[in-house]
Amino acid sequence: MTAMVMHYPQEHQRLMPYIKSLVIKGDPSLAPRVRMGLSNNGNKLCGMDICTKDAVASSGYNLPAIRTMFQATDFLGISCYSRFKPDDISTMEDSAKQHDTELQLFGIDLATLVNVQGKEFILSEYGVGGGLNGDGNKPAQTTEDAISMPYYGISGPYTRHYDPWHSSLPSTIISQTRLYLLDWYKGATLWLSRKGGPTYRVDAAFLWALNSWDHLAIHPTSTTKEGTYLDPDVAQIVTEHN
């Protein structure tokens, strides 16, 4: 979807006022509260491959129209699965920096849009999955594993065998990965309470509540007869933050 937005900026820009008109059709008083924006993957603006200067130059992008489209938005959103390191809270910006690096190939500066022009910046997907491959069947075993590929997780209903966080173990037994999970949520809530930074202001974040990313067990398949991804300590951290 992200690549489609970049290839057809004028069409997507025309959609924004049209969608807004549909939203407020039944109640025009909502108009001041309805905001339209773009929510993209944190990377791969050019498609399945990481963007490069040569790829952008050779692909026939309408760069002026892309820049106009971004200017027309009220907010920007990204899927954010950063390689967070507990000893460096600034690594929470990992995904945003990658997004900014690719945007700049199109002549767009994320920090300017957010910090100078005041566009809302939202983490429309946010979390850590504890997986090691895209097939969703290889759980992280160590802290380093969990850091390395936060965008991957375990697919399907909860099972103890594939649970990377060992959520069903007694609370007195804390694995490396569960300790990292707690550090991640403590770091995330501290970072969000500071409105992000140090490079980009962050206005809101929405947890990805599915499979092994769902530490609040919101999705029905996150709890089965074998156990649950619900982590009471994580739930308390999130509740206190909110």
C-alpha positions as CSV (number, residue, x, y, z in Angstrom):
1,M,0.0,0.0,0.0
2,T,2.8,2.4,0.8
3,A,4.3,2.1,-2.6
4,M,0.9,2.6,-4.2
5,V,0.5,5.9,-2.3
6,M,3.9,7.1,-3.6
7,H,3.1,6.1,-7.2
8,Y,-0.4,7.7,-7.2
9,P,-0.1,10.8,-5.0
10,Q,-2.7,12.9,-6.8
11,E,-5.3,10.2,-6.6
12,H,-4.8,9.8,-2.9
13,Q,-4.8,13.5,-2.3
14,R,-8.2,13.7,-4.0
15,L,-9.5,10.9,-1.8
16,M,-8.9,12.8,1.4
17,P,-11.6,15.5,1.1
18,Y,-13.9,12.9,-0.5
19,I,-13.6,10.6,2.5
20,K,-14.0,13.5,4.9
21,S,-17.2,14.5,3.2
22,L,-18.6,11.0,3.7
23,V,-17.6,11.0,7.4
24,I,-19.3,14.3,8.1
25,K,-22.3,13.8,5.8
26,G,-24.6,12.7,8.6
27,D,-23.3,15.2,11.1
28,P,-21.7,18.4,9.7
29,S,-20.8,19.5,13.2
30,L,-18.0,16.8,13.2
31,A,-16.1,18.7,10.5
32,P,-13.6,20.5,12.8
33,R,-12.8,17.2,14.5
34,V,-12.2,15.1,11.4
35,R,-8.5,14.9,10.4
36,M,-7.2,13.2,7.3
37,G,-3.7,11.9,6.9
38,L,-1.4,9.2,5.6
39,S,-0.3,6.1,7.5
40,N,2.5,4.2,5.8
41,N,4.9,1.4,6.6
42,G,8.0,2.6,8.4
43,N,10.1,1.6,5.4
44,K,9.9,0.4,1.8
45,L,8.2,3.4,0.4
46,C,9.4,2.2,-3.0
47,G,7.8,-1.3,-2.6
48,M,9.3,-4.5,-1.4
49,D,12.8,-3.2,-1.5
50,I,14.4,-0.6,0.6
51,C,14.4,2.8,-1.2
52,T,17.6,4.0,-2.8
53,K,18.4,7.3,-4.6
54,D,18.7,5.4,-7.9
55,A,15.4,3.6,-7.4
56,V,13.6,6.9,-6.8
57,A,15.3,8.6,-9.8
58,S,14.5,5.8,-12.2
59,S,11.0,5.0,-11.3
60,G,9.1,8.0,-12.7
61,Y,7.7,9.3,-9.4
62,N,5.9,12.6,-9.6
63,L,8.0,14.2,-6.9
64,P,6.1,17.6,-6.8
65,A,2.8,15.8,-6.4
66,I,4.2,13.6,-3.7
67,R,5.4,16.7,-1.7
68,T,2.0,18.4,-2.2
69,M,0.2,15.3,-1.0
70,F,2.2,15.3,2.3
71,Q,1.6,19.0,2.7
72,A,-2.1,18.4,2.4
73,T,-2.3,16.0,5.3
74,D,-3.3,16.8,8.9
75,F,-1.3,13.9,10.3
76,L,1.3,11.3,9.4
77,G,1.3,7.8,10.7
78,I,3.8,4.9,10.5
79,S,4.1,1.3,11.5
80,C,6.7,1.4,14.2
81,Y,8.7,-1.7,15.2
82,S,11.9,-0.2,16.5
83,R,15.0,-2.1,17.6
84,F,14.8,-0.7,21.1
85,K,17.8,-1.2,23.3
86,P,17.0,-0.7,27.0
87,D,20.2,1.3,27.7
88,D,19.4,3.8,25.0
89,I,15.8,5.2,24.9
90,S,16.6,7.1,21.7
91,T,16.5,3.8,19.8
92,M,12.7,4.0,20.0
93,E,13.1,6.3,17.0
94,D,14.7,3.6,14.9
95,S,11.6,3.1,12.7
96,A,11.0,6.9,12.4
97,K,14.6,7.5,11.3
98,Q,14.3,4.8,8.6
99,H,11.1,6.4,7.4
100,D,12.7,9.8,7.3
101,T,15.7,8.5,5.5
102,E,13.5,7.2,2.7
103,L,11.2,10.3,2.7
104,Q,14.2,12.5,2.1
105,L,14.9,10.7,-1.2
106,F,11.6,12.2,-2.3
107,G,12.6,15.7,-1.0
108,I,10.5,15.4,2.2
109,D,11.8,16.0,5.7
110,L,9.8,14.3,8.5
111,A,11.3,16.4,11.3
112,T,10.2,19.6,9.4
113,L,6.7,18.3,8.8
114,V,6.3,17.3,12.5
115,N,8.4,19.7,14.5
116,V,8.2,22.8,12.4
117,Q,4.9,22.6,10.5
118,G,3.1,20.9,13.4
119,K,1.6,18.0,11.7
120,E,0.5,15.2,14.1
121,F,2.8,12.2,14.1
122,I,1.2,8.9,15.1
123,L,2.6,5.5,15.5
124,S,-0.4,3.7,13.9
125,E,1.1,0.3,14.6
126,Y,3.4,0.0,17.6
127,G,4.9,-3.0,19.3
128,V,7.4,-5.9,19.6
129,G,6.5,-9.4,18.4
130,G,9.3,-11.7,19.6
131,G,9.6,-13.5,16.3
132,L,12.6,-14.4,14.1
133,N,11.0,-15.0,10.7
134,G,8.2,-13.9,8.5
135,D,6.5,-17.3,8.7
136,G,5.5,-16.7,12.3
137,N,6.8,-19.9,13.7
138,K,10.2,-19.2,15.2
139,P,10.1,-17.5,18.6
140,A,12.9,-15.4,20.0
141,Q,15.0,-17.1,22.7
142,T,17.2,-14.2,23.9
143,T,17.2,-10.5,24.4
144,E,19.2,-10.1,21.3
145,D,16.7,-12.1,19.3
146,A,13.8,-10.0,20.5
147,I,15.6,-6.8,19.6
148,S,16.7,-7.9,16.2
149,M,13.3,-8.3,14.4
150,P,10.6,-6.7,16.4
151,Y,8.3,-6.6,13.4
152,Y,8.1,-10.4,13.4
153,G,6.1,-12.4,15.8
154,I,4.3,-15.7,16.2
155,S,1.2,-16.3,14.2
156,G,-2.0,-18.0,15.2
157,P,-3.7,-18.8,18.5
158,Y,-1.7,-18.9,21.7
159,T,0.4,-22.0,22.4
160,R,2.9,-22.5,25.1
161,H,5.4,-24.1,22.8
162,Y,5.7,-21.1,20.5
163,D,5.3,-18.3,23.2
164,P,8.4,-16.2,22.9
165,W,7.6,-14.4,26.2
166,H,6.8,-17.5,28.3
167,S,3.7,-15.8,29.6
168,S,2.3,-18.9,31.2
169,L,5.3,-19.5,33.5
170,P,4.9,-18.5,37.2
171,S,5.7,-14.8,37.7
172,T,8.7,-15.8,39.8
173,I,10.3,-17.2,36.7
174,I,11.4,-14.5,34.3
175,S,13.0,-15.4,31.0
176,Q,15.4,-13.1,29.1
177,T,12.7,-12.3,26.6
178,R,10.1,-11.5,29.2
179,L,12.5,-9.3,31.0
180,Y,13.2,-7.5,27.7
181,L,9.4,-7.2,27.2
182,L,9.0,-5.4,30.5
183,D,12.0,-3.1,29.7
184,W,10.4,-2.4,26.3
185,Y,7.1,-1.3,27.8
186,K,8.8,0.8,30.5
187,G,10.9,2.4,27.9
188,A,8.0,3.0,25.5
189,T,5.8,4.6,28.1
190,L,8.6,6.8,29.3
191,W,9.4,7.8,25.8
192,L,5.8,8.5,24.9
193,S,5.3,10.5,28.1
194,R,8.1,12.8,26.8
195,K,6.3,13.1,23.5
196,G,8.9,11.0,21.8
197,G,12.2,12.6,20.8
198,P,15.0,13.5,20.5
199,T,14.4,14.0,16.8
200,Y,10.7,13.7,16.2
201,R,7.7,14.6,18.4
202,V,5.2,11.8,18.8
203,D,1.5,12.6,19.5
204,A,0.0,9.1,19.9
205,A,0.7,5.4,19.6
206,F,-1.6,2.4,19.0
207,L,-0.4,-1.0,20.0
208,W,-0.7,-3.8,17.5
209,A,-2.9,-6.2,19.4
210,L,-2.6,-9.5,17.5
211,N,-0.8,-12.8,18.2
212,S,2.5,-12.5,20.1
213,W,2.4,-8.7,19.9
214,D,-0.8,-8.7,22.0
215,H,0.5,-8.5,25.5
216,L,-2.9,-7.2,26.7
217,A,-4.7,-10.2,25.2
218,I,-7.2,-8.0,23.4
219,H,-7.7,-10.4,20.5
220,P,-9.7,-13.5,21.1
221,T,-7.0,-15.8,19.8
222,S,-4.5,-14.4,22.3
223,T,-6.0,-16.6,25.0
224,T,-6.6,-20.4,24.6
225,K,-6.9,-23.4,26.8
226,E,-3.0,-23.5,26.8
227,G,-2.6,-20.1,28.3
228,T,-2.5,-16.4,27.3
229,Y,-0.3,-13.7,26.0
230,L,-1.7,-11.4,28.7
231,D,1.1,-10.1,30.9
232,P,-0.3,-8.5,34.0
233,D,2.8,-6.4,34.6
234,V,2.6,-5.0,31.1
235,A,-1.1,-4.3,31.5
236,Q,-0.3,-2.4,34.7
237,I,2.4,-0.4,32.9
238,V,0.1,0.5,30.1
239,T,-2.8,1.4,32.4
240,E,-0.7,3.7,34.5
241,H,0.6,5.4,31.4
242,N,-2.8,5.9,29.9
